[in-house]
Amino acid sequence: MHILIIGAAGMVGRKLTAKLLTTGHLGGTPIQRMDLVDVIPPHEPQSEIDIHCEAADLSTPHTAPALIARRPDVIFHLAAIVSGEAEADFDKGYRINLDGTRALFEAIRHTQSYCPRVVFASSIAVVGAPLPYPIPDDFHCTPLTSYGTQKAICELLLADYTRRGILDGVGLRLPTICIRPGAPNKAASGFFSGILREPLVGKDAVLPVPDTIRHWHASPRSAVGFMLHAASMDTAAIGPRRNLSMPGVSATVAEQIEALRRIAGDTAVKLIRRVPDPAITAMCEGWAPGFEASRARALGFRAESDFTQIIKAHIEDELEGVQ
């Protein structure tokens, strides 16, 4: 099997790569080759698998055709400009998030006798307020950000190219991934991770929104599990609606903090500084509080059941089980 990961240098891309290299197979099929691609050169791991790493921008001419000419069996499309940056830079957001995806799909279309599995990282940002709670699987797309709009358009493209037999696509509406390891990125949702990640290692963290904000979360461990299941499942079971809202944990900021208190105590909680940011609060008030995700669960997708499990997963995976 030949696997292509676009966006391999990102957090989920790195963890997905590591998991695939550890198992050496996908859905029981041995992996012979992996192509790791991102706008910055992905780290090349040591492995018996044939690994090729390169820096490339999917939205530039000739990049997608060159990648697809190698005819990978499974494509994980994770590359994106995150929410805050896509909102701040209109041109860049549409170029990377929409034009790059269309270029990929078109390169597949123009390759004869070829229909790869494409796992596309979509987002819960495809819906927007006013929202019911929980949000049903058949709720219409009403994005309130450029990022959400770009992802929603790509979902439609994925479904149509799949319907026409050009590719075998699965779109995953990922919850906010929490706790994200490493340095903060430009995602407007980054504080959800920050108010837990930093206090767990004795650092201050800034909370820009009220404790009452409710949102939908899953761990990086679950995100990788979603990807692997989507890549190896029988897609005939999905039907024509190829974009799925992933399971997760619905929690308020106050519930996040209480989970932190149960695990790390008051000392950690006291490191959270409340610095209100009206702009971020306004964005968060239009975000998804939680999903039914009944279709995804029926198809075998799994996530954590409470926020304590999300924090424990971070401690096990990133802090060597110690906090």
C-alpha positions in Angstrom: 0.0 0.0 0.0 1.1 3.5 -0.9 0.0 6.3 1.5 0.1 10.1 0.9 -0.2 12.5 3.8 -0.7 16.1 2.9 -0.2 18.3 5.9 2.2 15.8 7.4 4.2 18.4 9.4 1.1 19.4 11.4 0.3 17.9 14.8 -2.3 15.4 13.6 -0.1 14.6 10.5 2.9 13.8 12.8 0.9 11.6 15.1 -0.8 9.8 12.2 2.6 9.2 10.6 4.0 7.8 13.8 1.0 5.5 14.3 1.2 4.1 10.8 4.9 3.5 11.1 4.4 1.7 14.4 1.8 -0.6 13.0 3.3 -0.9 9.5 -0.1 -1.6 8.0 -3.5 0.0 7.3 -6.6 -2.2 7.6 -4.4 -5.3 7.6 -2.6 -4.3 4.3 1.2 -3.8 4.7 2.5 -0.3 3.9 5.2 -0.2 1.3 5.6 3.5 0.8 4.6 6.8 2.5 4.9 10.3 0.9 4.9 13.0 3.6 4.2 16.5 2.2 3.7 19.9 3.8 4.7 23.6 3.1 7.6 23.1 5.5 9.8 19.9 5.1 8.3 17.1 7.3 10.7 15.3 9.6 11.9 12.1 7.9 11.5 9.2 10.4 13.7 6.1 10.4 11.7 3.1 9.1 11.9 0.1 6.9 9.0 1.5 5.0 10.0 3.6 1.9 9.4 7.2 3.0 9.6 10.3 0.9 9.4 13.7 2.5 9.1 17.0 0.6 8.1 20.6 1.0 5.3 21.6 -1.4 2.3 23.9 -1.5 -0.8 22.0 -2.8 -2.3 25.2 -4.2 0.5 26.0 -6.5 0.5 24.8 -10.1 1.8 21.3 -10.9 2.1 20.2 -7.2 -1.1 18.1 -7.1 -0.5 16.4 -10.4 3.0 15.5 -9.4 1.8 14.0 -6.1 -1.0 12.1 -7.8 1.2 10.8 -10.6 2.6 8.4 -8.0 -0.9 6.9 -7.6 -1.1 6.6 -3.8 -3.8 4.2 -2.6 -4.9 6.3 0.3 -4.6 10.1 0.6 -5.0 11.9 4.0 -5.7 15.6 3.2 -5.0 17.4 6.4 -3.4 20.6 5.1 -5.3 23.8 6.0 -4.9 27.4 7.1 -6.5 27.4 10.6 -9.6 29.4 11.6 -8.0 32.6 13.0 -5.5 33.0 10.1 -8.1 32.2 7.5 -10.3 34.9 8.9 -7.5 37.4 9.0 -6.1 36.7 5.5 -9.0 36.2 3.1 -6.9 35.4 0.0 -4.6 33.0 1.8 -7.5 31.1 3.4 -9.3 30.5 0.1 -6.1 29.7 -1.8 -4.9 27.0 0.7 -8.2 25.7 2.0 -10.3 25.7 -1.2 -8.0 26.0 -4.2 -5.6 23.5 -2.9 -8.3 20.9 -2.3 -9.9 21.5 -5.7 -6.4 21.1 -7.3 -6.0 17.7 -5.6 -9.4 16.5 -6.7 -8.8 17.6 -10.2 -5.5 15.9 -10.4 -7.2 12.7 -9.3 -9.9 13.2 -12.0 -7.4 13.5 -14.8 -5.6 10.3 -13.8 -6.9 7.4 -15.8 -8.1 4.2 -14.1 -7.5 5.6 -10.6 -9.9 6.0 -7.7 -8.1 6.4 -4.3 -9.5 6.6 -0.9 -9.4 10.3 0.2 -9.8 11.1 3.9 -10.5 14.8 4.2 -10.1 16.8 7.5 -13.1 19.0 7.6 -14.3 20.9 10.6 -17.3 21.5 12.9 -16.9 25.1 11.7 -19.2 24.2 8.7 -22.2 24.9 11.1 -22.9 28.2 12.8 -25.4 29.9 15.2 -28.2 29.7 15.9 -27.5 26.1 16.8 -29.6 23.4 18.6 -27.9 21.3 21.3 -27.0 18.6 20.5 -26.7 19.3 16.8 -28.3 16.6 14.7 -26.4 14.9 11.9 -28.7 16.3 9.2 -28.3 19.9 10.4 -27.7 22.3 7.5 -24.3 23.9 6.9 -24.4 27.6 8.0 -20.8 28.6 8.5 -20.1 32.0 10.0 -16.4 32.2 9.2 -14.3 32.1 6.0 -12.6 28.9 7.4 -16.0 27.2 7.9 -17.2 28.3 4.4 -14.0 27.0 2.8 -14.5 23.6 4.5 -18.2 23.4 3.6 -17.4 24.0 -0.1 -14.8 21.3 0.1 -17.3 18.9 1.7 -19.6 19.5 -1.3 -16.8 18.8 -3.7 -15.8 15.6 -1.9 -19.3 14.3 -2.1 -19.8 15.2 -5.8 -16.4 13.7 -6.9 -17.2 10.6 -4.9 -20.7 10.4 -6.5 -19.1 10.5 -9.9 -16.6 7.7 -9.1 -13.6 10.0 -9.3 -12.5 9.2 -5.7 -13.7 7.4 -2.7 -14.0 10.2 -0.2 -14.7 10.4 3.5 -15.0 13.9 5.1 -14.4 14.1 8.9 -15.9 17.1 10.7 -13.3 17.1 13.5 -14.1 18.5 16.9 -11.6 21.0 18.3 -8.6 19.0 19.0 -7.6 19.3 22.7 -5.1 19.2 24.2 -2.9 20.2 21.3 0.8 19.6 22.2 3.6 22.1 21.5 3.4 25.8 20.9 0.1 27.6 20.3 -1.0 28.1 16.7 -3.1 30.8 15.1 -6.4 29.0 15.6 -9.0 31.1 17.5 -9.8 28.0 19.5 -6.2 27.6 20.8 -7.0 28.8 24.3 -9.1 25.6 24.9 -5.8 23.7 24.9 -3.7 26.5 26.4 -5.7 26.7 29.7 -4.9 23.0 30.3 -1.6 22.4 28.6 0.3 25.3 30.2 -0.9 24.8 33.8 -0.1 21.1 33.7 3.6 22.0 33.4 3.5 24.9 35.8 3.0 27.8 33.3 0.5 30.6 33.2 -2.3 30.5 30.7 -4.7 33.1 29.4 -8.5 32.6 29.2 -10.1 35.1 26.9 -13.8 33.9 27.1 -16.4 33.4 29.9 -16.5 30.1 31.7 -20.0 29.5 30.2 -18.7 28.9 26.7 -19.5 25.4 25.6 -17.7 23.5 22.8 -17.0 20.1 21.2 -13.7 18.5 21.8 -11.7 15.3 21.1 -8.1 14.4 21.8 -5.3 14.1 19.2 -5.4 10.4 20.0 -9.0 10.2 18.9 -8.3 12.3 15.8 -5.7 9.8 14.6 -8.2 7.0 15.3 -10.8 8.8 13.2 -8.4 9.0 10.3 -7.3 5.4 10.4 -10.9 4.1 10.6 -12.0 6.3 7.7 -9.1 5.1 5.6 -9.8 1.4 6.1 -13.6 1.1 6.6 -16.2 -0.1 4.1 -17.4 3.2 2.6 -20.5 1.5 1.1 -21.9 1.7 4.6 -21.7 5.5 4.6 -24.0 6.1 1.6 -24.0 9.3 -0.5 -23.7 11.6 2.5 -19.9 11.3 2.7 -19.2 14.0 5.4 -19.6 12.9 9.0 -19.7 14.8 12.3 -17.2 13.0 14.6 -18.0 12.1 18.2 -16.5 14.0 21.0 -17.0 15.6 24.4 -19.2 18.6 24.9 -17.9 20.7 27.8 -18.1 24.3 29.1 -14.8 26.1 29.9 -15.9 25.7 33.6 -16.1 21.9 33.1 -12.7 21.9 31.5 -11.2 23.8 34.5 -12.9 21.4 37.0 -11.5 18.4 35.2 -8.0 20.1 35.4 -8.6 20.7 39.1 -9.5 17.0 39.7 -6.3 15.9 38.1 -3.7 18.6 38.9 -5.3 20.5 41.9 -5.9 24.1 42.7 -2.3 25.1 42.1 -2.7 24.4 38.4 -6.1 26.1 38.2 -4.6 29.3 39.7 -2.2 29.6 36.8 -5.2 30.5 34.5 -5.5 34.3 34.1 -8.8 35.7 32.8 -8.2 38.3 30.2 -11.4 39.0 28.3 -11.2 39.3 24.5 -14.6 40.4 23.0 -13.6 39.4 19.5 -12.7 35.8 20.5 -15.8 35.6 22.7 -18.0 36.8 19.8 -16.6 34.0 17.6 -17.0 31.4 20.2 -20.6 32.2 20.8 -21.3 31.1 17.2 -19.4 27.8 17.6 -20.9 24.3 17.9 -21.7 23.2 21.5 -21.9 19.5 20.7 -23.2 17.0 18.2 -25.3 13.8 18.2 -22.7 12.2 15.9 -25.0 9.1 15.8 -24.1 8.3 12.2 -20.3 8.3 13.0 -20.8 6.2 16.1 -22.9 3.7 14.2 -20.1 3.4 11.7 -17.5 2.6 14.4 -15.9 6.0 15.1 -15.0 6.4 18.8 -13.8 9.3 21.1 -13.5 10.1 24.8 -16.6 10.2 26.9 -15.5 13.0 29.4 -12.9 15.7 29.7 -11.0 13.9 32.4 -10.1 11.2 29.7 -8.9 13.9 27.3 -6.5 15.4 30.0 -5.3 11.9 30.9 -4.6 11.1 27.2 -2.4 14.3 27.0 -0.5 13.3 30.2 0.1 9.8 28.9 1.0 10.8 25.3 2.9 14.1 25.9 4.1 14.2 29.5 5.2 10.5 29.8 2.4 9.8 32.2 3.6 12.4 34.7 2.2 15.8 35.7 
